[in-house]
């Protein structure tokens, strides 16, 4: 995919002024990207090896408030840091943000072992158990979301009630209605494709303003990475266009819910 970068390609892009910012992010317990924006020169100097973050980032709630009762991170022992180790195989351009690249990080302890409760480490263990049995998992996640003719700020001001959806009627597979939403959806498809996530299609779903986007299947870890980047990217692209989206399973009791269908298959060593 053209959006993927090697370290050498990043070095050339930085030298040529094409990239000046590198986002290094982990995936938290809520599936969000959490991390730092590096000046690209500093990332190349040292942060591509490792950086650090507070261990409460895997022990908080959806509002990023600390949650008591965890052995790994709590007020009694004092919150410390963990290692964020960039997985350079995930390095890619972010076309919708100016001169920006993104890399996902594994979360390690200070002995450089995977933190067992980090989402990426949990999945890596499952992948390794399959490999011991000469098997691989291939997965695709089929995501649905609502698009609003609102900003995130206006939605919050309305206390998330009475929001104006991008459509006003059932739009499942409806080309005319999705044409009205194509400014945002085209930007999403092209942006994700440019970030190394192979997009197959988008379509209207049942609810008014409800969208579905499908990307090509991959092995389980790669697909999980795509899934997290996709959700963050859709929200950022919508925000850049003055819109808001939600992937909530049920944002309005009276409307269709949004799914995250998971398509999975197990392959043996022969494929």
C-alpha positions as CSV (number, residue, x, y, z in Angstrom):
1,X,0.0,0.0,0.0
2,X,1.4,3.5,-0.9
3,X,0.6,4.9,2.5
4,X,2.9,2.6,4.4
5,X,6.4,3.8,5.2
6,X,9.7,2.2,6.1
7,X,12.1,4.0,8.4
8,X,14.4,4.9,5.5
9,X,11.4,6.3,3.6
10,X,10.5,8.4,6.6
11,X,14.0,9.7,6.8
12,X,13.8,10.8,3.2
13,X,10.4,12.3,3.6
14,X,11.6,14.3,6.6
15,X,14.7,15.5,4.8
16,X,12.5,16.6,1.8
17,X,10.1,18.5,4.1
18,X,7.2,16.1,3.3
19,X,6.8,15.0,6.9
20,X,7.4,17.1,10.0
21,X,5.3,15.4,12.6
22,X,5.1,11.7,13.8
23,X,2.2,10.6,15.9
24,X,3.2,7.7,18.2
25,X,0.2,6.1,19.7
26,X,-1.0,3.1,21.7
27,X,-4.5,1.6,21.6
28,X,-6.2,2.0,25.0
29,X,-8.9,-0.1,26.7
30,X,-11.6,1.9,24.9
31,X,-9.9,1.3,21.5
32,X,-8.7,4.9,21.2
33,X,-5.4,6.1,20.0
34,X,-3.5,7.7,22.9
35,X,0.0,9.1,22.5
36,X,2.3,12.0,21.5
37,X,3.1,14.1,18.5
38,X,6.8,14.1,17.9
39,X,8.8,16.6,15.9
40,X,9.9,14.3,13.2
41,X,13.7,15.0,13.6
42,X,13.5,13.9,17.3
43,X,11.5,10.8,16.4
44,X,14.2,9.8,14.0
45,X,17.0,10.6,16.5
46,X,15.7,8.4,19.3
47,X,11.9,8.1,19.8
48,X,11.6,5.5,17.0
49,X,13.4,3.2,19.5
50,X,11.0,3.9,22.4
51,X,9.2,6.6,24.3
52,X,7.2,6.6,27.5
53,X,3.7,7.2,28.9
54,X,1.9,7.1,32.2
55,X,0.6,3.7,33.2
56,X,-2.8,5.1,34.2
57,X,-3.6,5.2,30.4
58,X,-4.5,1.5,30.7
59,X,-6.4,1.9,34.0
60,X,-8.8,4.7,33.3
61,X,-12.4,5.0,32.1
62,X,-14.0,6.5,29.0
63,X,-13.7,10.0,30.5
64,X,-10.0,9.3,31.2
65,X,-10.6,9.3,35.0
66,X,-8.4,7.0,37.0
67,X,-10.2,3.8,38.2
68,X,-9.4,2.4,41.6
69,X,-8.7,-1.3,42.2
70,X,-6.1,-2.2,39.6
71,X,-2.9,-3.8,40.7
72,X,-1.0,-2.5,37.7
73,X,-1.6,1.2,38.3
74,X,-3.1,2.9,41.3
75,X,-2.7,5.9,43.7
76,X,-1.4,3.7,46.5
77,X,1.7,2.6,44.6
78,X,2.0,5.8,42.7
79,X,1.4,6.1,39.0
80,X,4.5,5.5,37.0
81,X,5.5,5.2,33.4
82,X,5.6,2.3,30.9
83,X,7.5,2.0,27.7
84,X,5.8,2.8,24.4
85,X,7.7,0.8,21.8
86,X,6.9,1.8,18.2
87,X,6.1,-1.1,15.9
88,X,7.8,0.3,12.8
89,X,5.8,-2.2,10.6
90,X,2.8,0.0,11.4
91,X,4.4,3.3,10.2
92,X,2.3,5.1,7.7
93,X,1.3,8.5,6.3
94,X,-1.8,10.3,7.5
95,X,-3.0,12.1,4.4
96,X,-5.8,14.0,6.1
97,X,-3.3,15.7,8.5
98,X,-0.6,18.0,7.0
99,X,2.9,16.5,6.8
100,X,2.1,13.8,9.4
101,X,3.0,10.2,9.8
102,X,1.6,7.7,12.4
103,X,3.1,4.7,14.2
104,X,1.4,2.3,16.7
105,X,3.2,1.3,19.8
106,X,3.4,-1.9,21.9
107,X,3.2,-1.2,25.6
108,X,6.1,-2.7,27.6
109,X,7.3,-2.8,31.2
110,X,10.8,-1.5,32.1
111,X,12.2,-5.0,31.4
112,X,10.9,-4.5,27.9
113,X,8.3,-7.3,28.2
114,X,4.8,-6.8,26.8
115,X,2.4,-5.5,29.5
116,X,0.0,-8.5,29.6
117,X,-3.1,-6.4,30.0
118,X,-2.5,-4.1,27.0
119,X,-5.0,-4.8,24.2
120,X,-2.3,-5.3,21.5
121,X,-0.4,-7.8,23.8
122,X,-3.6,-9.7,24.5
123,X,-4.2,-10.2,20.8
124,X,-0.5,-11.0,20.1
125,X,-0.7,-13.9,22.6
126,X,-3.7,-15.3,20.9
127,X,-2.0,-15.1,17.5
128,X,1.0,-16.8,19.0
129,X,-1.2,-19.6,20.3
130,X,-2.6,-20.2,16.9
131,X,0.9,-20.2,15.4
132,X,1.8,-23.0,17.8
133,X,-0.9,-25.0,16.1
134,X,0.3,-24.0,12.6
135,X,-2.7,-21.8,12.1
136,X,-3.4,-18.1,11.3
137,X,-6.5,-16.0,11.8
138,X,-7.7,-13.7,9.1
139,X,-10.2,-11.1,10.1
140,X,-12.2,-8.2,8.8
141,X,-14.2,-5.7,10.9
142,X,-17.3,-4.2,9.2
143,X,-17.9,-0.9,10.9
144,X,-21.1,1.2,11.0
145,X,-21.5,4.7,12.2
146,X,-23.8,7.8,12.2
147,X,-22.8,11.0,10.4
148,X,-24.3,14.2,11.8
149,X,-24.8,17.7,10.4
150,X,-23.3,18.8,13.8
151,X,-19.9,19.5,15.2
152,X,-18.7,17.5,18.2
153,X,-19.1,20.8,20.2
154,X,-22.7,21.4,19.1
155,X,-23.6,17.8,19.9
156,X,-22.2,18.2,23.4
157,X,-24.0,21.5,23.8
158,X,-27.3,19.7,23.0
159,X,-26.4,17.0,25.5
160,X,-26.4,14.6,22.6
161,X,-30.2,14.8,22.2
162,X,-32.1,16.0,19.1
163,X,-29.1,15.8,16.9
164,X,-29.4,16.4,13.1
165,X,-28.4,13.3,11.2
166,X,-26.9,13.8,7.7
167,X,-30.0,12.1,6.3
168,X,-33.7,12.2,7.2
169,X,-34.9,8.8,6.0
170,X,-33.9,5.1,5.7
171,X,-30.8,5.1,3.4
172,X,-29.8,1.4,3.2
173,X,-27.9,1.1,-0.1
174,X,-29.5,4.4,-1.2
175,X,-27.3,6.1,-3.8
176,X,-29.1,9.5,-4.0
177,X,-28.9,10.0,-0.2
178,X,-25.4,8.8,0.1
179,X,-24.4,11.2,-2.8
180,X,-25.5,14.0,-0.4
181,X,-23.0,12.7,2.1
182,X,-20.3,11.9,-0.4
183,X,-18.1,14.9,0.4
184,X,-17.3,13.3,3.8
185,X,-17.4,9.7,2.7
186,X,-15.1,10.2,-0.3
187,X,-12.6,12.0,2.0
188,X,-12.8,9.1,4.4
189,X,-12.3,6.4,1.7
190,X,-9.4,8.3,0.0
191,X,-7.8,9.2,3.4
192,X,-7.8,5.6,4.6
193,X,-6.6,4.3,1.3
194,X,-3.7,6.8,1.4
195,X,-2.9,5.7,5.0
196,X,-2.3,2.1,3.8
197,X,-5.7,0.8,4.7
198,X,-7.3,-0.9,1.6
199,X,-10.9,0.3,1.4
200,X,-13.4,-1.9,-0.5
201,X,-16.5,0.3,-0.3
202,X,-18.8,2.5,1.7
203,X,-22.6,2.4,1.6
204,X,-25.7,3.8,3.4
205,X,-27.0,1.7,6.3
206,X,-30.6,1.5,7.6
207,X,-30.7,4.6,9.8
208,X,-30.9,8.2,8.7
209,X,-27.3,9.4,8.2
210,X,-26.0,5.9,9.0
211,X,-22.9,4.8,7.1
212,X,-21.0,1.5,6.6
213,X,-17.4,1.2,5.5
214,X,-15.6,-2.0,4.5
215,X,-11.9,-2.6,4.3
216,X,-10.1,-5.7,3.1
217,X,-9.4,-8.5,5.5
218,X,-6.0,-9.2,6.9
219,X,-4.3,-11.2,9.6
220,X,-5.8,-10.5,13.1
221,X,-3.2,-8.1,14.4
222,X,-3.0,-6.0,11.2
223,X,-6.8,-5.8,11.1
224,X,-7.0,-4.7,14.7
225,X,-4.5,-2.0,13.9
226,X,-6.5,-0.9,10.8
227,X,-9.7,-0.9,12.9
228,X,-8.3,1.4,15.5
229,X,-6.7,3.8,12.9
230,X,-9.9,3.7,10.9
231,X,-12.2,4.8,13.7
232,X,-9.8,7.6,14.8
233,X,-9.4,8.7,11.1
234,X,-13.1,8.8,10.4
235,X,-13.6,11.0,13.5
236,X,-10.8,13.3,12.5
237,X,-11.8,13.6,8.8
238,X,-15.4,14.3,9.9
239,X,-14.2,17.0,12.3
240,X,-12.1,18.6,9.6
241,X,-15.3,19.0,7.5
242,X,-17.3,20.4,10.4
243,X,-19.2,17.2,11.0
244,X,-19.4,14.7,13.8
245,X,-19.8,10.9,13.9
246,X,-20.4,8.2,16.4
247,X,-19.7,4.5,16.4
248,X,-21.8,3.9,19.5
249,X,-23.9,0.8,19.3
250,X,-27.1,2.7,20.1
251,X,-26.9,6.5,20.3
252,X,-30.7,6.9,20.0
253,X,-33.2,4.4,21.3
254,X,-35.6,5.0,18.4
255,X,-33.1,4.4,15.6
256,X,-31.1,1.4,14.3
257,X,-28.0,0.5,16.1
258,X,-24.5,0.4,14.6
259,X,-22.6,-2.9,14.5
260,X,-19.1,-3.9,14.3
261,X,-19.5,-7.2,12.4
262,X,-16.4,-9.4,12.8
263,X,-15.7,-11.7,9.9
264,X,-13.1,-14.3,10.9
265,X,-11.5,-17.4,9.3
266,X,-8.8,-19.8,10.4
267,X,-6.2,-20.9,7.8
268,X,-3.8,-23.7,8.1
269,X,-0.1,-23.5,7.2
270,X,-0.8,-24.4,3.6
271,X,-3.2,-21.5,3.2
